[in-house]
Amino acid sequence: MAELLEGDMAPPLSLPLSGGGQWDLQDLRGRTVVLYFYPKDDTEACTAEANAFTAKKGDFEAAGATIVGVSPDSPARHARFAGKHAITIDLASDENHEAAERYGVWVQKNMYGRSYMGVERSTFLIDPQGRIARIWRKVRVKGHVEEVLEAARQLDARS
């Protein structure tokens, strides 16, 4: 599959949520969506990122944006992670990594001389028409949420 670019239509997604039920990107047409992919619940960087998005959830909502985090963890693991850290944003489960593959974030990674497949921390800002407005790949957590919020605010101002 070709790499997604800014301006492309966001590929459709329908994933199970931590609290039960299904999250469907199509249901959010007409709203800005912050779709962020992260490797694993309850790891240092992933917890920091989820906490940062949770802390700014109201600011994102004021900018007309909905946040959803996606990782290969199960809905039950997401629920434990959210409960443990008081995370209030939606967490969707991509156990078979179809969504990660569709968005081009299921990649070969290397750690300690070992090669494996995993999620590349990435964020996609999707406009109300379903187009990808911004893409951040190989995200560093520090300052990232503020940058995404500013981009969401700019998108909201144009709408």
N, C-alpha and C positions, 0 to 999 in steps of 0.2 A: 504494500500500500504506500502511496506517495505521502510524503511528510505534509502535515497540515500547515497551512500558512494563514497569516492574518488576512481576513477578508473571505476565507472559505466558509461554507456552511458547516456548522458544528454537526458531527456525526450523531445520529440518534442514540439515546441511552435509556435503558430501563434497568434499574438495579434495586436489590433489596436493601431496606434501611435498618439501622440498628434498633429502632423502636418498633419494628414490624412494619409491614406494608411495603409498597414499591415506590421508588423515586423515578419519575419519568421526565426527562428533559423537555419533551414536547409539551407537558403540562405547564411549563414556565414560559412559554412563548408570550411575548408582550412584557417580559421582565428581563432585567440584566441578571446574568448568572455568573457567579464566580465558581468555577469548577477546578478544584485543586486535587492533584494526585500526590499521594505520599506513600512511602514504602511500608511502614509497619506501625501499628498501634503500640503505645507505651514505650517507645524509644525516645531518647532525649530530644532530638531535633523535631520529630513528629509531634511529640507532646507540646513542645514550645510553639510550633506552628498552629496546632489546633487551639491552644490557649489564646494565642494572639488573635486568631480569627474570631473566637468566642468573645474576647474582650471588645472587639470592634463591631460585633454583630449589629448593634443598634445604628451605628454610623453607616454601615452598608445598607441596612434597610431604609434609612433616610435617603440614601442615594438610589433607591429603587432596585437594590441588588439582593439576590438570594445566594447564600454560600452553601456549597456541598463539598465535603471531603470524600475522596475515594481511595481505598486501598484494597489489597487482596485479602484482608482479614475478614472473618465471618461476621454476620450480624450480631451474634452473641458476644464475640470478642469486642466489637465496636461498642456494644451496650455497656460492657464492663469498663472499658476505657473511658467512655463518656461519663459514667457514674463516678469513677475514681477521681477524675480531674474536673468535674462540673462543666463538661463541654456541652454547649447548647446548640451548636450548629448541627445540621444533618450530616451523618456519616453513612455512606453507601458502600456496600460490599461488592467487590469484583473478584470473587474467589477464583474464577477461571481466567482472569486477566484479559477478557475480551475487550472491555472498555479501554484498558491501558494499551492494548494492541491497536485498537481503532484510533486512539489519539496519539499513537507513536511514542508512548512513554514506557513501554515494556522493552527494556534494553539490556544489553550485556553489560555487566558491572564487574569491577575487579576490586577485591579487598584482601589484603594480606597474601597476595600472590595467587589467590583463588578467583576463578572466573565463574560467574553465575548470572542467571536472568533475574531481573528485578525492576521495580518501578523507579524511574527517574523523577525526582521531585519536580513537579511542573504545575503551572497554573494557567488556566484559559479563562479569559474574560469574554463572555458571549453576550452580544447585544440583544435587544428585545426582538429583533427579526430573526434571531438564530444564527447570526454570523459571528465568527471569531474576531473580536475587536483587538485583542492583545494576547500574546503568548509569552510566558516566562518559562524558560527551560533551565535545568540544573540550578534550581532555586537555592539561594542561601537564605535561611530563615530571618536573620536579623534585618529589620527594616522592610522586609518583603510585604507584609500585610499593609503597611502604610502606603507603599507604592501602588499596590493593587487598589486600595481604597481611593487614592487620588485619581487613578485611571477610571474607576467606576463613577466617580463624581463628574469627571469630564464627559464621560459618555452620557450620564444623566442630563447634564446641561445641554447637550446637543439634541436630546430627544424632545 
